[in-house]
């Protein structure tokens, strides 16, 4: 798929005008993002359309800190801190959810969230998508097809979550676990490919290296080479961003596997099932509900993938 990226950049330093002064009086995350950015129109971008992609490097800022290295002595230095901002997802002018997230790749976040929540079934269901900055946070305005919007109104929930919270605001127990499809795939992956991916994961996490405060969700090919990775302060957000990125690049359904830098909670496996991902690998442990969902959805769930070993919890036939 032809690249449509146009990165957001920080204001240039060197001259001071009223615009720069006003930006400097805003919160750090708001200084880095244009007021409005059109992302997707009619399901795909043409040659003259621009993909508004937040630069992940802008999802952090620097502060002065003091570190206690020995009694009665503080070392002063500048450290990088992860940004965490309120992001509202608005569908057809109706606010649906507010999440705390890193201010990067918010177009992918909206697309991935829409897919994994069952709001849309493909990118073609999104007619328009815009990212706009307000005083209180960022809004991602998504225009859905009439059919998708009518279905959303029938089951709409309004929730204000903490960092990528997957349950906050659900109105009933039935809303917590979405019906998940059975993932049919002959995709396989070797032990060597898993270990190669796990060993190199941190090499592709610049924001984590800077801040130590974000999660990563990555897609690797069957040989263990990295294809796409997204980072966010919320592990659910990172996965939604990745799924949105894969959807834009038409890679959903291609051979490969998902690697998570976090534990495999039930929401992560549920999102993977909604995206048709057959192999989910986590560097930490899964939860009991995650294993249950993986087995029902025919997903191969792998945990503790590190230090030359891994544990398979379901559908081991895909691990060779």
C-alpha positions in Angstrom: 0.0 0.0 0.0 1.4 3.4 -1.0 2.5 5.5 2.0 0.3 8.4 2.7 2.2 9.6 5.8 2.7 13.3 6.7 4.2 13.5 10.1 3.3 16.1 12.7 6.3 18.1 13.7 7.1 20.4 16.6 7.2 24.1 15.9 10.7 25.2 14.7 12.9 26.8 17.2 14.8 30.0 16.4 12.3 32.8 16.1 9.5 33.8 18.5 6.2 35.1 17.2 2.7 35.3 18.7 1.8 31.9 17.4 4.8 30.3 19.0 4.2 32.1 22.2 0.6 30.9 22.4 1.6 27.4 21.6 4.2 27.5 24.4 1.5 28.4 26.9 -0.5 25.3 26.1 0.0 21.8 27.6 3.0 20.1 26.1 1.0 17.6 24.1 -1.1 20.3 22.5 1.9 22.2 21.3 2.9 19.3 19.1 -0.3 18.7 17.2 -2.0 20.7 14.4 -5.5 22.0 15.0 -7.2 19.8 12.5 -6.0 16.9 10.3 -8.0 15.0 7.8 -7.0 11.4 7.7 -9.3 9.1 5.7 -12.0 9.9 3.2 -14.4 7.3 1.7 -12.5 4.3 3.1 -9.1 5.0 1.5 -6.8 7.9 0.7 -6.2 9.0 -2.8 -2.9 10.4 -4.2 -3.7 14.0 -3.1 -5.0 13.1 0.4 -2.8 13.2 3.4 -2.6 10.7 6.2 -2.3 12.7 9.5 0.0 10.5 11.6 1.2 11.7 14.9 4.9 11.2 15.3 5.5 8.8 18.2 8.5 10.9 19.2 6.0 13.6 20.2 4.3 11.4 22.7 6.9 12.4 25.3 8.3 15.5 26.8 11.3 16.4 29.0 11.3 17.5 32.6 14.0 18.2 35.2 14.3 15.6 37.9 16.4 14.9 40.9 17.6 11.4 41.7 18.7 10.2 45.1 21.8 8.1 44.5 23.1 8.2 48.0 22.1 9.7 51.3 21.9 13.5 51.4 22.8 13.8 47.7 20.5 14.5 44.7 21.7 14.3 41.1 19.9 16.7 38.8 19.2 15.8 35.1 16.6 16.1 32.3 14.4 13.0 31.9 11.8 12.0 29.3 8.2 11.5 30.5 5.4 9.7 28.6 2.5 11.9 27.6 -1.0 10.8 28.7 -4.0 12.8 27.4 -7.8 12.4 27.1 -8.9 11.2 23.7 -12.5 11.3 22.8 -13.8 9.0 20.0 -16.8 10.7 18.3 -18.9 8.7 15.8 -21.2 10.7 13.5 -21.1 13.7 15.9 -22.0 11.6 19.0 -19.4 11.1 21.6 -18.9 7.4 22.3 -15.9 7.0 24.6 -13.1 9.0 26.3 -9.8 7.1 26.8 -6.5 8.2 28.2 -3.9 7.6 25.6 -0.5 8.6 24.1 -1.0 11.4 21.5 0.4 9.4 18.6 -1.2 7.5 15.7 -4.7 8.5 16.7 -6.1 7.7 13.3 -5.0 4.1 13.6 -6.3 4.1 17.2 -9.8 5.1 16.1 -9.8 2.5 13.2 -8.5 -0.3 15.4 -10.9 0.5 18.2 -13.8 0.6 15.7 -12.8 -2.9 14.4 -12.2 -4.5 17.7 -15.4 -3.2 19.3 -17.4 -4.5 16.3 -18.4 -1.0 15.3 -17.2 -1.6 11.8 -16.2 -4.7 9.9 -13.7 -3.1 7.5 -12.0 0.2 6.7 -14.6 0.8 4.0 -17.2 1.4 6.7 -15.4 4.7 7.6 -16.3 7.6 5.3 -14.3 10.3 7.0 -11.9 10.6 10.0 -10.5 13.8 11.5 -8.3 14.5 14.5 -8.9 17.9 16.2 -7.4 19.5 19.3 -9.5 21.2 21.9 -8.8 22.8 25.2 -9.5 19.7 27.3 -8.0 17.1 25.0 -8.2 15.6 21.5 -11.2 14.5 19.6 -11.1 11.9 16.8 -14.3 12.4 14.7 -15.3 9.4 12.7 -18.0 9.4 10.1 -19.5 5.9 9.8 -21.7 4.4 7.1 -25.4 4.7 7.9 -25.7 0.9 8.6 -22.8 0.9 11.0 -24.0 4.0 12.8 -27.5 2.6 13.2 -26.1 -0.6 14.7 -23.9 1.4 17.0 -26.8 3.5 18.3 -28.7 0.3 19.2 -25.9 -0.8 21.5 -24.1 2.4 22.3 -22.4 2.9 25.6 -20.7 6.0 27.0 -17.7 5.4 29.1 -14.8 7.4 30.5 -11.9 5.1 31.1 -8.6 5.2 32.7 -5.6 4.4 30.6 -7.0 2.2 27.9 -9.5 0.6 30.3 -11.4 -2.1 28.6 -14.3 -2.4 31.0 -14.8 1.0 32.6 -18.3 2.3 31.8 -19.9 -0.9 30.6 -23.6 -0.8 31.5 -24.1 -4.5 31.9 -22.1 -7.8 32.4 -23.1 -8.8 28.9 -21.2 -5.8 27.5 -17.9 -6.9 29.0 -17.5 -10.0 26.8 -18.3 -9.4 23.1 -19.2 -12.5 21.0 -16.0 -13.4 19.4 -15.6 -15.1 16.0 -13.7 -18.4 15.6 -10.4 -17.6 13.9 -9.7 -20.1 11.1 -6.1 -20.0 10.0 -3.4 -22.4 8.9 -0.8 -19.9 10.0 2.2 -21.5 11.9 5.2 -20.1 13.7 8.4 -21.7 14.9 10.1 -21.5 18.3 13.1 -19.8 16.7 10.9 -17.1 15.1 9.2 -16.4 18.5 12.4 -16.0 20.3 13.9 -13.8 17.6 10.9 -11.5 17.8 11.0 -11.4 21.6 14.7 -10.6 21.7 14.4 -7.8 19.2 11.1 -6.3 20.5 12.6 -3.6 22.6 14.8 -2.5 19.7 11.7 -1.2 18.0 10.3 0.6 21.1 11.9 4.0 21.1 9.3 5.6 23.3 9.7 2.8 25.9 13.4 3.3 25.9 12.9 7.0 26.5 10.3 6.9 29.2 10.0 3.3 30.5 6.2 3.9 30.8 4.6 2.5 27.6 3.4 -0.8 26.2 4.1 -2.1 22.7 2.0 -4.2 20.4 3.9 -5.5 17.3 3.2 -7.6 14.2 5.9 -10.0 13.1 6.1 -12.1 10.0 6.4 -15.9 10.2 10.3 -15.6 10.2 10.2 -13.4 13.3 11.0 -10.1 11.5 9.1 -7.0 12.6 6.5 -5.6 10.3 4.7 -3.0 12.3 4.7 -1.8 15.9 2.7 0.7 18.0 3.3 2.1 21.5 1.0 3.6 24.0 0.6 4.2 27.7 -2.3 1.8 27.6 -1.7 -1.8 26.4 -5.3 -1.9 24.9 -4.6 1.3 23.0 -1.3 0.0 21.6 -3.1 -3.0 20.3 -5.9 -0.9 18.8 -3.3 1.3 17.1 -1.5 -1.7 15.7 -4.7 -3.3 14.3 -5.7 0.1 12.8 -2.2 0.3 11.2 -2.5 -3.2 9.8 -5.9 -2.5 8.4 -4.7 0.6 6.6 -1.8 -1.4 5.1 -4.1 -4.2 4.2 -2.1 -6.7 6.3 -4.9 -8.1 8.5 -5.2 -11.8 7.6 -1.6 -12.1 6.4 0.7 -14.7 7.9 2.4 -13.7 11.1 1.8 -13.3 14.8 1.0 -10.6 17.4 3.6 -9.9 20.1 2.6 -8.0 23.2 5.1 -6.4 25.7 2.4 -6.8 28.4 0.4 -9.6 30.0 -2.3 -11.2 27.9 -5.5 -10.1 29.5 -8.9 -11.1 28.2 -9.4 -7.8 26.4 -6.2 -8.3 24.4 -7.3 -11.7 23.2 -10.8 -10.5 22.5 -9.5 -7.7 20.4 -7.2 -10.1 18.5 -10.2 -12.4 17.8 -12.2 -9.5 16.5 -9.3 -8.7 14.1 -8.9 -12.3 13.0 -5.5 -12.7 14.5 -4.7 -16.4 15.0 -1.5 -16.3 17.1 -1.1 -14.1 20.2 2.2 -14.0 22.0 2.9 -12.2 25.3 6.1 -11.7 27.2 4.2 -12.1 30.4 1.4 -14.3 31.7 -2.2 -14.6 30.4 -5.2 -14.5 32.6 -7.7 -17.4 33.0 -10.4 -15.5 31.1 -7.9 -14.8 28.3 -7.1 -18.5 28.0 -10.9 -19.3 27.9 -11.5 -16.8 25.1 -8.5 -18.0 23.2 -9.8 -21.6 23.3 -13.3 -20.6 22.2 -12.0 -18.4 19.4 -9.4 -21.0 18.2 -6.5 -18.7 18.9 -3.1 -20.0 19.7 -2.2 -18.2 23.0 1.5 -18.1 24.1 2.8 -16.5 27.3 6.1 -16.0 29.0 7.9 -15.8 25.7 11.4 -14.8 26.9 14.7 -16.2 27.9 14.7 -18.8 25.2 11.4 -20.4 26.2 7.6 -19.9 25.9 4.4 -21.5 27.2 1.5 -22.5 24.9 -1.9 -22.3 26.5 -4.2 -23.1 23.6 -4.2 -24.5 20.0 -0.6 -25.6 20.1 -0.8 -27.0 16.6 0.3 -23.6 15.2 3.6 -23.7 17.1 6.2 -25.8 15.4 
